[in-house]
């Protein structure tokens, strides 16, 4: 195989491929990137760690076609150190020569047919969604995905797909995030109607987020019973699904809150960041991260106590309902607030023992912001949207 690449084009292809390159695995092939050069001048680049994979198709100068696997980590480091156009030549003895200008590297390769079989990039259902809207939904839910949770379902994001709705849900049992978008999907394809409930691994979503552009370019989503595929131009990113049933998250959302509080998002975020300077101390091998909310009249008092000191803060709010004192994990609240993109948020509470619901307070949006929001929704086909964040209270010592 002999191929000459534009350095920028090759680096652009290899960057996402590295997310699916395995490290220190007993299967040598999945530690590599497969390059398949075809006579028509196209090159297919593949990586697959047996859970998720990448396929990237781009143009190059193919002198001699072929298919070989090169160690991903070394290959990525080498091409980024090269000065200009990159020429790759692999002979029948599996010796690889990578040259650029006066620079040359040599390394070993293995035959392309040793690469593991990858799933077909087709699905039972399919649709397109603007990249910025998928990115927005991930931003509002990824923070609440569990890590190494014994219940497999909580290690991923739940996707609920219906003909005009996309809902993403995540929970680690201490918090819950929901983002729902009523949207006009494009290029819909469905064997049995557009209706699916699937769980995508959190690690897959984290890698997808890095690849998604923050613009209105369409992302094609295809799903089967076992896989999900995201297609973005020349890039296809696919992953296995988590084979489990997601929890009935709606039953954990309080239905009849008696206290409603409207608070400026930045003011509360700043207050919690100050509180975290006290709460994030480590004692007895555990992070103490509790913060107390005291609601009295039209004030929210934020306080925390640790072995190193105390912090007290006060925020003016708009409150309806009785006064209340309740405690939360400070870091969890910070994550939820950082996922909110509204100027004001609404806190809905029932009692010190029931979870607090955080939503955007659209009633306090300025007319200019409402106009900007409506224009954005019209541009990308959003009919309505809602995001909700739930925080479980924790015990506070008096």
N, C-alpha and C positions, 0 to 999 in steps of 0.2 A: 504494500500500500504506500502510495506517495501522494501527499496532499499539502497544499500551501494555503495558509489561513491569513486573513487580516487579524492582527493581534487583538484589536478591540472587539471584533465579532466573536473570536474564540473565547476571550475572557467573559464576555456577556453570556455565552452559552454555558461555560463551566461553572460560573458563580452559583446559579440555582441548582445545578447538578450536584454540587458538594453537599447539599442538604440531605441527599439520599445515599451518600457513600458511607458504608459501614466502617467502623474502626476496630482493629484487633479482633477480627472474626476468623473462625477456622476455615471459612470459605473464601479463598483468595479472590475469586471473581467479583464478589460484592464489595470488596475494598477498592474496586477499580471503576473506571469510566470506560464504557465501550464506545469506540469510534467506528462508525460504519460509513465508508465513502462509496458513493454510487457513481455510475458512469454519467448520469445526467448532471453532475456537478453539485449535487446536494450531499450533505453530511448529516447523519443522525447520531446524536449524542445521547447515551442512556446511562442512568445510574439507578440502582435498586438495592435496598437493604433488607428486602423480604417483607417489609411493612409498608414502605412508601417508595415511590420512584419518580423519575424524571425522564421525559423524552423531549429533546430540543432539535428542531430541524432548521438548518441554515445553509447558505451557499458558500462554496469554497472552490479552489482551483484543484480539481481532481485529475492527477496525472495517471494514477493506477488505483483502481478501486480495491476494496478489501474491508475486513472487519476484525478489529483487535481490541483487547482490553488492556488499559494502562493504569497503574496505581494512581488513584485519584488525588491523594494528598501531595505526592511528589509532582505529579503533572501540573496541578494548580500552582504550586510554588514556582515551578520552572517557567511556565508560560508568562507569569507576571514579572519575572526577572528579565525576560527577553526584550531587546531594544525595539524591534520592528516586526515586519512580516515573519511568520513562523512556518517553517517547512518540517513536516513529519514524514519520516520514511521508516517502514517496518519491513524487514526481510523475512524470508522463510525460516530463518533460525530464531525468530522472535526477538531480534535485536532492534531496538528503536533508537533512531537518531533524530533529535530535535534541534534544529538549527535556526539561527536568526542573525543575519549579518555575519560577523566573525565568531559569534558564540555558538557553541555546540554542547549538547548534553546527550548522553546515551543511557538507556535503561532497558529493562526487559519487558516483554509483553506476553500475553497469552492469547490463544485463539478466541475469536468472538463467539464461537458456538458453545463455549463453556459458560457463557453468561446465563443466569437463571431465567426461566420462562416468566414473562411478565403478562399481566391480564390484558385482554383486548380493550382498546380505548373506546368502547361503545357502552351504552347504558340502556336500561329499560325506560328511564325518564330522562328528559333533558330540557334545559331552558337557558336563557342568557339573562344576566343581571349586570348593571354598571359596576365596575370595579370599586368605585368609591363607596357604593352602598353596601357591598359585601364587606369591605374593609371597615366601614362604620359599625356594622353589626358585630363583627369580630372584636373591635375595640371595646365594645360595651359588654362583652361576655367572657372574653378570654381570661380575665383576671380571676374569675371564680372557679376555674377548672381545677379539680383535685389532682394531686400528684402521688402516684403509688397508693391510691386508695384501694382497699380490699374489694370494694364493690366496683367492678370494671366500668360500669356505665358512667360513674362520676369522673372518670379519667378522660372524658371527652366532652364535646359540645353536641347537644341534641339539636338536630335539624328537623323541623316540622314543615313539610312542603305541601301546599294545596294550590289549586288553580290560581288564586290571587293573593296568597299570603306566604311569606317566608318568616319563620320564627326560629330564633336561636336561643337555647337555654343552657346555662351552666350552673353547677353547684358543687361545693366541696363539703356539704352538710352544715357548714357554719355561715354560709352566705349563699345567695341566689341571685342570678342575673338573667333577665329576660329582655330580648329585643325582637319586636314584631314589626314587620313592614308589610303593608298592603300595597302591592306593586303590580304593574302591568309587565309580566314577563315577556321576553322576546324569544322568537324561534323555538316555540314549545314543541316538544316531542314526548309522547307518552304512550306506552303499550296498553296500559289499563287505566288511563287517566292520570293526571298529575296529582298524585297522592302518595306521600312517602314519609316515614318517620325513621330516621337513621341517626347513629351516633358516630361522629368523626373524632379520632384520637386528638387529644389536646396538643401533642407534639406535632402532629400534621398541620393543625390550624396555626400554630406558632410559626412554622416554616412558610406556610401559605401567606401569612400576613406580611412577611418580608418581601415576597414576590409581587404582591398586589400594588399596582400603581394607584395613586390618589387622583384618579381622573374618571371620566365617564366611559372609558373604553370597555366594551362588553367582555364579560367572563362567561364562558360556556361551562355549565355544570351538568355532568352526566352521572347517573347513579344506578347501581344494580343492588342486588341483595347483599353483596359482599364488598363492593368497591365504590369509591367515589372518584370522579375525574374532574379536574379543573383545567380548562384550556384557555390560554391567553396568548393569542397570536401564534408564534412558532413554538411556544412552550406548553407542554402537557404535564400536569402534576397529578399523580394518582396515589391512592392510599387504601389500605384495607379498612373496613369499618369495625367497630366494636360490636361483637355479637352478644347483645344484652338488651333488656327492656329498661327504658328510662323510668325514673321515679315519677309518680304523679305529683309534679311540682306545684300544681295549682292549689292543692289542698293545704300547702304551707303558707299561702298568701292570706293574711288577715282580710276578712270580708267587710267588717263593720268597725273601722277605726273611729274612736271618739275624740281624738286629738289631731288637729291638723296645724302644721307649722310651715310657714313660708320663710325661707332664709336665703340670703345671698350666697351663692355657691363659693365664690372666692373668699368671702369672709370666714365661712366655716372651714374651708380647706386650709386657709392660713392658720386658723386657730388649732386645728388638729395637727398640723405640721409642727407647731410650737409644742403642743402636748406630747408629741412623739419624742421630743428631746428628753423627756422625763420617763416616758413609758417604755422606751426600747432598751431599758437596762436589762442585763442578764444576771439572774440570781438563781442559785441552786441548779444551774444548767438549763434554765428555761427562761424564755423571753417574757417579761411582764409587760403587757401592752394594753391594759384596761384604761378607759377614759369614761368619765361620768358626765352625763347630760342632766342638768337640772332646769326644768321649764317652770318659770314663775312669771305670771302676768305676760308681758310682751318681751321677755328676755330669755335667752338661752345661755346658761352658765356652763362653761366647759372646764372641767377640772381633772387632775390626775395626781396620784401620790406614788412615790417609789422610794427606795432606800436612799436615793441621792437627793431627793427634794420633792417639791410640789410645783404645780402650775395651775393658775386660775385665769380664766378669760371670760369675756362677756360679749354677747352679740345681740343686737336689737332684731326682733323677729315679729312676724304677724302670726298670732296664735289664736285658735278657737278650741275650747274644751278645757278640762281641768288641768291643774298643775301636775307635774310628774317628775320623778327622778329615776334614771335608768342608766345602766352601764353597757359599754360595748368594747370590743377589741379595736384599739385605735388604728392599727395597720389595716384591718379589714375595711374600716370606714374610709380611710384614705384611698384605698384602691377603688372603692365604689364611687367616690366623689370625682376622682380623676377620670373615670369612665363617663361621667356626665358632661354634656357639652352645652348646658343651658345656663343662663345668667342667674336664674333663681331655681331652687329646688323645693319640693314639698315633702315634708316628713309626716307620715301617717302612723299614729301609735294607738295602742289599745291599753296596755298595762306594762309594768316593769318586767313581766314574764313573757311577753309576746313580742315577736319580731317586729322591727320597724321597717316600713316600706318607704323607699326613696324614689320619687319620680320628678320629672321636669315640671316646673310650675309655669305653664304656658299662659296663664291668665295675667302674669306680670311681665310678659314680653312686650317690648316697645313695638309700635306700629311698623317701624323700619325693619326690625328683626323679623316680624311676622311676614312682611312683604318679601324679604330675602329668603325666608324659609319656603314660602309658597312658590316662589320662582324656581328654587332648586328642586322642589318636589315635581313641579310640572316638567322641568327639563329632563329628569331621569325616570319619570313614570311612577313616582310614589304617590299613592292616593291618601295614605295616612300612615303614621308610625308611632310606636310607643316603646319606651324602654323603662324597665322597672328593676330596682335593686333592693334586695332584702338583707337585713343584717340581724343576726340572732343575738339577743342580749346576753350578757355575762354577769355573774354575781360580783357585787361590789361590797367591800367591807366598809362599815360606817366608821 
